[in-house]
Amino acid sequence: MSKRYTVTDGKLLLTLEEAREGGYVVTSPIDPELITEAETVSEAFANARDALRSLQVSRAKLLKKLAATSKSR
């Protein structure tokens, strides 16, 4: 069983699980769609922020598309 750590920088709450090949698999208990990987804890926060920005953009596009679809009905 790999070791799992919960870390925070005061803004993000992340779970880091040691990967077999080294580094960490990074997830968040607050947003189950966030998943990335990193070699260090600081890289985990940077990658998680980047992944969250991508998720926000995708979600905004989806909401816009759903709104357009519902208006055309």
Order of alpha helices (4+ residues) and beta strands (2+ residues): beta-beta-beta-beta-alpha
